[in-house]
Structures are given as C-alpha cells and as structure tokens.
Amino acid sequence: RIREEYERKLADMRNEFRKLQMVEREHKRMQARQERERQELQRYQAELKELKRVKVRLPIPFLFSRIRLSRNPRLTVCPASTVPVWKG
C-alpha cells in the first residue's frame, strides 16, 4: 500500500515536472520572439527618425500641374517655371 502511494506520487511529480519543462520551453520561445520584435521595432523607429530627418521632398506640385495640363488643353507650362499658365 505504501509502495503504491509512493509510486503514484512519483508519477504525479514526473508529470508535473514534464509540464513545467514544457512551460519553460514555451517561455524561452516567447522571450526570443519578444526580443526579435523589440529589435524590429527599434529598427523601424530609427528608420522613421532618419526619414523625418532627411525629409525627402518629391516634386508633387509639378506632377499635379502635368496632370492638369493633360486634362485641360488650354493650360500650358511656362518654360521658365513649372507653374501652369492659362492660354486664354
């Protein structure tokens, strides 16, 4: 009777130990994933900071004026500037 109880407790302890090992492995995986995501976030933040610092300006007003010219044949671009001029 004592031996059966001892073996049952030992089996329960082994099962509990396996569960704890599984939880520990999962915890390590989650920590590694969290570290990767933290590094990725830092990289994105640095990239955003650099983009804000450089602030590349695209010639969008010029592109819009070209689009307007293609839609309205009475507009033309003055050669000296990129501003559309009305050909009245």
Backbone bond lengths (Angstrom), bond angles and torsions (degrees), N, CA, C in turn:
res aa  C-N    CA-C-N  psi(-1)  N-CA   C-N-CA  omega(-1)  CA-C   N-CA-C  phi
1 R - - - 1.449 - - 1.522 110.13 -
2 I 1.299 118.69 -46.19 1.461 122.59 -179.73 1.531 109.57 -65.98
3 R 1.327 114.93 -39.39 1.466 118.84 179.91 1.532 110.73 -64.17
4 E 1.326 118.49 -42.18 1.466 122.53 179.10 1.528 110.48 -61.77
5 E 1.318 115.56 -44.14 1.464 120.29 179.44 1.533 110.03 -63.62
6 Y 1.319 115.91 -41.72 1.464 120.94 179.13 1.534 110.16 -62.82
7 E 1.336 117.24 -45.51 1.465 121.12 -179.85 1.529 111.37 -65.33
8 R 1.317 117.61 -37.73 1.461 121.72 178.06 1.526 110.17 -64.62
9 K 1.326 116.48 -45.28 1.465 120.42 178.46 1.530 110.75 -63.79
10 L 1.323 115.53 -39.81 1.461 119.94 179.07 1.532 110.50 -63.97
11 A 1.322 117.41 -42.66 1.469 121.45 178.07 1.529 110.37 -63.51
12 D 1.336 116.96 -42.26 1.468 120.81 177.46 1.528 110.92 -61.14
13 M 1.326 115.34 -42.30 1.468 119.38 179.85 1.534 110.84 -65.47
14 R 1.334 117.19 -38.44 1.470 120.25 177.90 1.530 110.77 -64.28
15 N 1.333 115.60 -43.22 1.467 119.51 177.99 1.529 110.76 -61.66
16 E 1.307 115.84 -44.71 1.466 120.51 178.91 1.532 110.23 -61.92
17 F 1.327 116.53 -40.24 1.461 120.88 179.04 1.531 110.59 -62.90
18 R 1.346 117.32 -43.03 1.472 121.14 177.60 1.524 111.01 -61.41
19 K 1.335 115.97 -42.41 1.469 119.63 178.46 1.527 110.75 -62.02
20 L 1.315 116.11 -42.95 1.464 119.81 179.36 1.530 111.04 -64.10
21 Q 1.326 116.94 -38.56 1.464 119.73 177.48 1.534 110.88 -64.26
22 M 1.326 116.93 -40.64 1.460 120.93 177.56 1.526 110.78 -61.73
23 V 1.322 115.67 -45.18 1.461 120.36 179.67 1.529 110.32 -63.20
24 E 1.318 116.23 -39.64 1.469 120.23 179.21 1.532 111.00 -63.98
25 R 1.334 117.34 -43.10 1.469 120.57 178.02 1.528 110.89 -62.75
26 E 1.322 115.79 -43.61 1.470 120.00 178.83 1.530 110.45 -62.75
27 H 1.313 116.30 -40.13 1.467 120.78 178.92 1.530 110.54 -62.03
28 K 1.331 116.83 -42.83 1.470 120.51 178.69 1.523 110.81 -63.73
29 R 1.340 117.01 -41.17 1.467 120.47 177.57 1.521 110.64 -61.40
30 M 1.325 116.09 -43.96 1.463 120.30 -179.39 1.527 111.14 -65.37
31 Q 1.319 117.21 -38.78 1.465 120.28 177.80 1.528 110.67 -64.02
32 A 1.326 117.12 -42.10 1.465 120.63 179.07 1.526 110.23 -63.96
33 R 1.321 116.60 -42.43 1.469 120.64 178.39 1.523 110.74 -63.48
34 Q 1.317 116.47 -43.42 1.458 120.79 179.42 1.531 110.55 -62.09
35 E 1.313 117.18 -39.34 1.467 121.01 178.79 1.527 110.69 -65.82
36 R 1.347 116.95 -42.06 1.471 119.92 177.05 1.526 110.86 -61.27
37 E 1.332 116.50 -44.11 1.462 120.30 -179.80 1.527 111.13 -66.14
38 R 1.327 116.92 -35.72 1.466 120.32 178.14 1.527 110.07 -65.01
39 Q 1.332 116.51 -43.09 1.462 120.26 178.89 1.531 111.17 -65.06
40 E 1.334 115.95 -39.63 1.462 120.07 178.30 1.527 110.30 -63.91
41 L 1.319 116.33 -41.98 1.462 120.47 178.18 1.522 110.75 -62.33
42 Q 1.317 117.36 -43.04 1.468 120.67 177.82 1.527 110.56 -61.64
43 R 1.325 116.52 -40.69 1.462 120.41 179.45 1.531 110.41 -63.47
44 Y 1.343 116.57 -44.05 1.463 120.10 178.94 1.526 111.38 -64.90
45 Q 1.333 116.35 -39.82 1.460 119.46 178.84 1.523 110.80 -64.31
46 A 1.320 117.47 -40.75 1.466 120.96 178.03 1.524 110.33 -65.14
47 E 1.325 116.25 -40.58 1.464 120.28 178.98 1.523 110.58 -64.10
48 L 1.326 116.72 -43.14 1.460 121.00 178.23 1.522 110.77 -62.55
49 K 1.317 116.27 -42.85 1.465 120.67 178.95 1.526 110.42 -61.33
50 E 1.335 116.44 -42.14 1.463 120.70 178.81 1.525 110.97 -65.02
51 L 1.328 116.92 -42.20 1.463 119.94 178.76 1.522 111.08 -63.61
52 K 1.321 116.82 -39.79 1.462 119.72 177.77 1.524 110.24 -65.86
53 R 1.328 116.13 -36.47 1.462 119.96 -179.23 1.532 110.36 -67.47
54 V 1.303 116.19 -45.89 1.459 120.39 -177.90 1.523 110.78 -75.30
55 K 1.303 115.40 -43.17 1.459 123.73 179.60 1.524 110.86 46.28
56 V 1.286 114.45 70.20 1.456 120.69 -179.47 1.518 108.36 -65.88
57 R 1.322 115.02 127.01 1.467 119.57 -179.97 1.526 109.03 -102.15
58 L 1.293 114.75 121.67 1.455 119.84 177.87 1.525 108.89 -88.89
59 P 1.320 117.70 149.60 1.470 120.08 -179.08 1.525 111.13 -78.28
60 I 1.310 117.09 58.89 1.459 121.65 -175.71 1.531 112.48 -67.68
61 P 1.340 121.01 -43.07 1.468 118.81 178.58 1.526 111.71 -57.02
62 F 1.313 117.15 -38.42 1.457 120.44 178.39 1.528 110.22 -64.26
63 L 1.308 117.04 -41.82 1.468 120.35 178.97 1.519 110.81 -63.52
64 F 1.332 116.73 -40.80 1.459 119.81 178.52 1.522 110.62 -64.58
65 S 1.327 117.94 -38.47 1.462 119.89 179.14 1.528 109.85 -65.02
66 R 1.333 117.91 -37.53 1.469 120.54 177.17 1.531 110.66 -63.75
67 I 1.319 116.59 -39.43 1.466 120.15 179.12 1.520 109.69 -64.84
68 R 1.335 116.65 -43.39 1.467 119.85 178.81 1.522 110.71 -61.94
69 L 1.336 117.06 -38.73 1.467 120.33 179.03 1.518 111.00 -62.70
70 S 1.308 115.90 -40.95 1.456 118.50 -178.50 1.526 111.46 -68.64
71 R 1.312 117.44 -25.08 1.469 120.80 179.83 1.528 112.18 -88.52
72 N 1.342 117.88 -26.25 1.456 121.09 -177.24 1.527 108.78 -125.99
73 P 1.324 118.05 105.49 1.470 120.30 -176.95 1.529 113.67 -68.46
74 R 1.330 118.52 -13.47 1.463 120.16 -179.06 1.523 112.05 -83.61
75 L 1.348 117.36 -6.18 1.465 120.98 176.36 1.521 109.02 -96.15
76 T 1.307 116.70 145.92 1.458 121.54 175.28 1.518 108.88 -139.42
77 V 1.316 116.74 159.55 1.460 121.03 178.38 1.516 108.08 -98.30
78 C 1.302 116.02 126.20 1.461 121.69 175.84 1.527 107.79 -65.84
79 P 1.334 119.66 131.15 1.469 120.73 -177.31 1.523 113.69 -60.36
80 A 1.319 117.75 -27.90 1.464 120.46 -177.48 1.520 112.16 -77.02
81 S 1.322 117.70 -20.15 1.463 119.64 -178.82 1.514 109.49 -142.51
82 T 1.294 114.89 179.56 1.464 119.55 178.79 1.519 110.92 -103.90
83 V 1.329 116.88 14.58 1.461 121.15 -178.16 1.521 108.67 -87.85
84 P 1.334 118.55 130.08 1.463 120.20 177.72 1.530 110.98 -67.68
85 V 1.307 115.65 142.49 1.465 121.75 179.76 1.515 107.72 -122.63
86 W 1.325 116.36 138.70 1.463 122.03 -179.60 1.519 109.70 -76.45
87 K 1.346 116.15 130.09 1.470 120.94 -179.72 1.522 110.47 -94.93
88 G 1.271 121.30 44.46 1.430 129.35 -177.32 1.413 119.17 -16.20
